[in-house]
Amino acid sequence: MNDTPARETVKIDGVDHDIQSMSDRGRHYLDQIRECTRTTSELQLKIERSEVCRVGFVNLLKEELDSPAAATETEEEAPDE
């Protein structure tokens, strides 16, 4: 049985690189890449939620425009000529 803990690696262009053997600058770049990846994922989720909300409001507007009550309200709000 191997008691040596597995070293963390990152695969770049098909090559595994040992993170512990990277320079401080290399680890910093890797941290920045990870943060950018997290941010991108969060933004994609926000875009998806926003699109679902947009579609929902479009559907609500369609229902509103198709309802007889909306036509009545419009007529009642029209100024007298």
Buried (B, 14 or more C-beta within 10 A) or exposed (E): EEEEEEEEEBEEEEEEBEEEEBEEEEBEEBEEEEEEEEEEEEEEEEEEEEEEEEEEEEEEEEEEEEEEEEEEEEEEEEEEE
